[in-house]
Amino acid sequence: MKKILLLSDTHSYIDNAILNHVKQADEVWHAGDIGNLAVTDKIKQLKPLKAVYGNIDDAKARTEFPLHNRFMCEDVDVWITHIGGYPPKYNNKVKDALVANPPDIFITGHSHILKVMPDKKLDLLHINPGAAGKHGFHKIRTMLRFKIDGKNIKELEVIEFESR
C-alpha cells in the first residue's frame, strides 16, 4: 500500500503546511505548473516525487520533468499530464492516446479547480487536485491524498488551506 499526496499549480509557492503533508506521504505527485524548481527540490528532499511540467514552467523544469508521466503504482496504471481536459472533452493532444489505451487514473492540473470524476466510457478515474499555490483565480488552495492498495484507490481526502 502507498500513501499518495497529489498537488498541482504551485506556481513557485511552497510552505510548511504543504511540507507537513509531504512528510506523511509515501510518494508525492505534482501535475505541473511547478514554477521555481525550489518547490520540487524541497519535496524531493523528503519523499520520492513524480511530476510533469506545465505551461508556465521554464526550460529547466522541462529538462527535469516530462510533459506526460505514465507509470504503475502498485497495480494501478497512472497517467499524469498538466493540460488534459475533462471527461468527455479531453484535450485534443491526449484524446486519441487516452481512448486507445486508457489508464486507471488520469491526472491533470491547469484549471485550478479540484475535480474527481469517473469516466465510465473509458473506465478511468479523472483527478485534478486544484491548485496548491497562491497564484491564480482560485480562492481556496487544495491538494488531495489517497491510498493505492494493489488495484484499489481508496481513502481519497481533500486537503484545503486557508483562503489566499
N, C-alpha and C positions, 0 to 999 in steps of 0.2 A: 504494500500500500504506500502511496506517495501523497503527501500534502502539497498542494499547488497554490501559489499566490499568483494571480493574474492581474496585470496592470497595463495601462497604455497611456499615451499622450501626457507624459510627464513634462515635456517642454522645458527641460533643464532643471526641473524642480524635484528635490527630494528632501525629506525631513525625518526627524526621529520617529514620528508616528508611522510613516511608511516603513522605515527600517525595523521598527519593532515587529511589524507583521512579517517582514522578510525573515527575521530570526526564527519565527515559528513555523516556517515552511520547509519542506524538503527541497523544492525547486521553485524558482521564480521564472515566470514567462512574461515577456514585455512585447506588446503588439504595436510598437512603433511610435514615431514622433518622440524619440528619446530626448533630443536636444543635445545638451552638453554630455559627452561621454563620461563625465564625472559621476553621473547618475548610475550608469551601468557598472562603472568601476567599483562604486560603493556596494552595490548589490553583489557583485562577483566576489568581493572580499568576504562576504558572509555565506552565500549559498550558490549552488550551480544556477546558471542563467541560460535560458533560451530566448532569443529575441529576433526581431526583424527591424529593418529601418523603415521610417515613414517619410512622407513627402516633405517635412521640414528638416530632415536630417542631412548633414553635410557629407562630403566625400569620405571623411574619416569613419563615420558611422556606417556608410555604405561599403567600406572596405572590411569593417569588422563584422557586420551582420548582413544576412541575405535579405532579399525582398520577400521571399517565401521561405518558411521553415516548416518542413513536414517531417515528422518523426513518430516513433512509437513511445508511449509511456505506459508501462505495464502492457496490457493487451488492447490499448486504445490508440487508434490512428488519429493523430493530431495534425492540423494544418493551421499555421499562423501566417497572416499577411496583414498589412496595415489597411489597405483600401480593398474591401471585398464585397461591399453591398450587403443586402439582407434578403432573406427568402421572400418571395421567389425572384426578386430583382437583383441578382448578383451583378457585380461589375463585369463588363464585357471581357476584361483582360483575364479573368479567372473562370468565367462561367463554363466554357467548354471543358476545361480540365476538371472542374468540380463535378460536373454532370457525368463525365466519363469515368471518374474514379473518386467518388465522394469519401471523405474521411469520416470518422465517428464524431469528431468535434472540429468545427470550422470557426476560428477565432479571428476577429478583426478589431481594429481600432478606428481612428479617424473622426467619427461622428461626435465624440464626447458624450454620447448617450448610452447609458447602460441598458443592454437588452440581452435576455437569454430566451431563445425561442427554438422550438423544434422545427425542422424542415421535414415534414412527413413524406414528401415526394422523394427526397434524396436520402431519407433515413439518417439524418445527422442532427447534431445539436449545434446551433449557431450561438456564439457568445461574443459580446462586446462588453468589456469591463468599464466602459465610460472613460473618464479622464482623472488621473491621479494628480496632475499638475494644476497650477493656478492660472495658466494662460488659456483663454477661450471663453465661450459664452455660457458654459455650464455654471450652475450655482453651487452644486454640491460635488466635491471631489469623491470619486468612487474607485473601488477595486473589488475583486472577487477572490474568494478562496474556496477550494473544494478538495475532495479526495478522489483519487483514482485507485481502485482496488480490483486488479485483474481487468475485466471488461466493464466494470461498473464505475459510473461517475456519481458520486454521492456527497451529501452534506454541503451542498453549494450555499455559500453565505455571501451576502453583500456587505462590504465594508464602506461606510460613509464617514467622511470627515466633516469638520465644521464648514460653514459657508465660507466662500472665498472672499 
